[in-house]
Amino acid sequence: MAKRIDENLMRKYLDRNAERGLGGDRWEKYFRDKTEQLVELTDGTIFEIEKPTIETRFCFGESEYDIDEKRAEAAEARTNQTLFKIRNLRGIDEKIKTLKEGPEPGFRVWVNTYGGISSHLNIGRDWQIEAVNGPTLELDEENRNRLLDAYEKVRVRFSKRLDAYLRRYGLSKVHAWTYWIDA
């Protein structure tokens, strides 16, 4: 199986973090452990996608009139493996959808670029990109395609991790509850 992350790109990423004062063995181990995928954008920025975490705690807000409905949703979250996967993959799926289809009208997609590194995909209105206090890179089609490819690879690997988790634990570790929103 091919390496997840190109070692030359990882070295470049670690060197840039060291320039920001985050160098040494402990920092290198930290960045290697938390990084799922690295992508070099057209301007040389290295975009980091963190390793997704498996969510096992789900809360459902109710407003008294819908308590039965919310309790049923919480019960389903404790027993439905498909729903478990959907909820865990939702964040990645939303990013993939935005990168494939582009943002909604009046919205833009960009990344903040601090020290040649970025790790957050921003989706916002036109004025929000102008309010950012720091350098940004608005994503053109080439960069969107690079990120789309990376997020799709991350999704495949995370889906396999979720399947392995479900085979091992099932939903025994899922904690789902309701709370009263109006309190």
Protein Blocks (a to p, Z undefined) as FASTA:
>chain_A
ZZfbafklmmmmmmmmmmnopacjklmmmmmmmpmbdcddfkopacddddddddfbdcdd
dehjlmmmmmmmmmmmmmmmklmmmmmmmmmmmmmmmmmnopaehiacddddehhiafbd
cdddfklmmmpgcddddddfklmmmmmmmmmmmmmmmmmmmmmmmmmnommlpccddddf
kZZ
